[in-house]
Amino acid sequence: MTTIFMPSDRSAARHSARQRSGWFARCVSRLAVHWMRREAIRALHRLDDRELRDIGLMRSQIEPAVKGEWHLRP
């Protein structure tokens, strides 16, 4: 059986492929951000309380600070 593509069918197929590749790129990007945040949280948890105080954090503020949910006050 032979399939004949009309010009509009080809553009729809290309559009669909771009959507799938865009979805995949967003997933990879979100995973990368998640892994970087987890590594930053692990690194901050390895600091002692004095070192955390030096950078203006308490241990309970590590995750919100890394996720951007907590802001340093001047």
Secondary structure, 3 states (H helix, E strand, C coil): CCCCCCHHHHHHHHHHHHHHHHHHHHHHHHHHHHHHHHHHHHHHHCCCHHHHHHCCCCHHHHHHHHHCCCCCCC
